[in-house]
């Protein structure tokens, strides 16, 4: 999906990243309706809950939808200004923001070992920025949107866990309401940022291959949204963020090989620092949660861990 979005957003004729993201949300809502229909027609083959739009549930999911819009918009804007290879480093601070938000919002502290791991991640981030600058391919706009995307990813993981009870723990219901809210919220943003005129004047507006690629992006978004929610539901936001970073590192290698790029040793070192720091952070938090589980509930209450981490001791 990252490579496909990079192709769509890199189109100089269509400077409308919000419209591209909006359309993918529309496709996701359409797929939810289609899955409901198939579930009724083939009950033994397709398993999908019957979802009827409820305004109260939509309002309860709305805080997540606001964060969700920020996440996918900043992700796409970051991807628009940087290449797929640097996209990994540009969005590598989600784990750091998890720690920061736990302190600012939840007033919870983090162990020194975990902070050292965050320091390694930040070091990898700044080294990557430095190497992109030396190569002459650095976009500060891309870096800025990458940082905002990282913050949004952390908040999205936390809010997903919080709003699960509102949709009876159903990933499909959450996907349905979240994307309906996003479609509605995107409309004024598209108008405010003047993308209506750009879309109307786009030369390939009647090109079926263009709409085919746009629709395919929506299908990938639907699949990724389901898998992401499923992972957060059965593990934790931390696990989701770290596995996402590991995926991004593999994605970087593919991008470099595909584009036949030549990268310096320090550039690769920055990627390894991000992956190594994230993996070490997971190991440290896992050890801390195992110790908490062995001490019992009274001692567990004394530990300063994220609520979602307490509920899932096996990261």
ABEGO torsion letter per residue (X at the ends): XAAAAAAAAABAABBBAAAAAAAAAAAAAAAAAAAAAAAAABAAABBBBBBBBBAAAAAAAAAAAAAAAAAAAAAAAAAAABBAAAAAAAAAAAAAAAAAAAAAAAGBBBBAAAAAAAAAAAAAAAAAAAAAAAAGABBAAAAAAAAAAAAAAAAAAAAAAAAAAAAGGBAAAAAAAAAAAAAAAAAAAAAAAGAAAAAAABAAAABAAAAAAAAAAAAAAAAAAAAAAAAAAABBAAAAAAAAAAAAAAAAAAAAAAAGBBBBAAAAAAAAAAAAAAAAAAAAAAAAAAAAAAAEAAAAAABBBBAAAAABABX
